Amino acid sequence: MDEMLIDLVEKRTLLARDIVNAKLVLGIEIEDKKREAYIHEKIKQIAREKNIDEVSLTSIIKILTDMSKKEQKKILRR
C-alpha cells in the first residue's frame, strides 16, 4: 500500500510539466490562492464524507500542492 502511495505521488509530480504548460498557455500564475482554497474546501468535504481527520488530510494535500508548485517552478527555470 505504501509503495502504491509513493507511485501516485510520483505520477502527480510528473504531471507538473503538463500543468505548468497549461498555466502558461492560459496565462495563469503558478500560485493560485483562490483555486487552492477551493481545493482545500473540497478536500475537507471528502474527509468528512470518508470519516478521515480533516486537518491531517488537508496537511497532506498542502504538502502535495507545495511539491507540485516547486516542480513547476523548477521546470520554468529550465
Phi, psi and omega per residue, in radians:
M1 nan -0.756 3.140
D2 -1.074 -0.723 3.137
E3 -1.129 -0.626 3.090
M4 -1.101 -0.728 3.102
L5 -1.089 -0.741 3.130
I6 -1.123 -0.716 3.095
D7 -1.074 -0.695 3.122
L8 -1.167 -0.671 3.085
V9 -1.111 -0.736 3.108
E10 -1.057 -0.818 3.138
K11 -1.074 -0.698 3.129
R12 -1.122 -0.710 3.134
T13 -1.161 -0.677 3.130
L14 -1.142 -0.422 3.095
L15 -1.235 -0.203 -3.109
A16 -0.973 -0.651 3.141
R17 -1.081 -0.821 3.118
D18 -1.105 -0.710 -3.118
I19 -1.123 -0.828 -3.108
V20 -1.146 -0.651 3.093
N21 -1.116 -0.749 3.105
A22 -1.099 -0.729 3.131
K23 -1.115 -0.672 3.110
L24 -1.115 -0.795 -3.137
V25 -1.104 -0.716 -3.092
L26 -1.485 -0.109 -3.127
G27 1.236 0.573 -3.120
I28 -1.760 2.416 3.081
E29 -1.220 2.716 3.070
I30 -1.074 -0.758 3.122
E31 -1.576 2.044 3.118
D32 -2.237 1.550 -3.038
K33 -1.034 -0.649 -3.133
K34 -1.117 -0.800 3.126
R35 -1.132 -0.727 3.132
E36 -1.093 -0.700 3.108
A37 -1.099 -0.727 3.104
Y38 -1.066 -0.802 -3.130
I39 -1.088 -0.749 -3.119
H40 -1.143 -0.643 3.074
E41 -1.158 -0.703 3.102
K42 -1.092 -0.739 3.128
I43 -1.114 -0.716 3.108
K44 -1.073 -0.710 3.125
Q45 -1.114 -0.791 3.114
I46 -1.080 -0.732 3.122
A47 -1.033 -0.786 3.121
R48 -1.087 -0.771 -3.126
E49 -1.091 -0.594 -3.085
K50 -1.729 0.093 3.123
N51 0.998 0.816 3.085
I52 -1.977 2.502 -3.131
D53 -1.000 2.088 -3.082
E54 -1.076 -0.757 -3.083
V55 -1.104 -0.787 -3.132
S56 -1.134 -0.802 -3.118
L57 -1.146 -0.690 3.089
T58 -1.088 -0.688 3.106
S59 -1.103 -0.731 3.125
I60 -1.102 -0.792 -3.141
I61 -1.127 -0.652 3.101
K62 -1.085 -0.735 3.102
I63 -1.060 -0.799 3.139
L64 -1.111 -0.709 3.106
T65 -1.107 -0.769 3.119
D66 -1.098 -0.690 3.102
M67 -1.098 -0.729 3.141
S68 -1.122 -0.802 3.133
K69 -1.097 -0.692 3.117
K70 -1.085 -0.764 3.134
E71 -1.152 -0.700 3.118
Q72 -1.082 -0.745 3.123
K73 -1.136 -0.669 3.104
K74 -1.089 -0.738 3.132
I75 -1.113 -0.717 3.141
L76 -1.126 -0.530 -3.136
R77 -1.286 -0.281 -3.108
R78 -1.259 nan nan
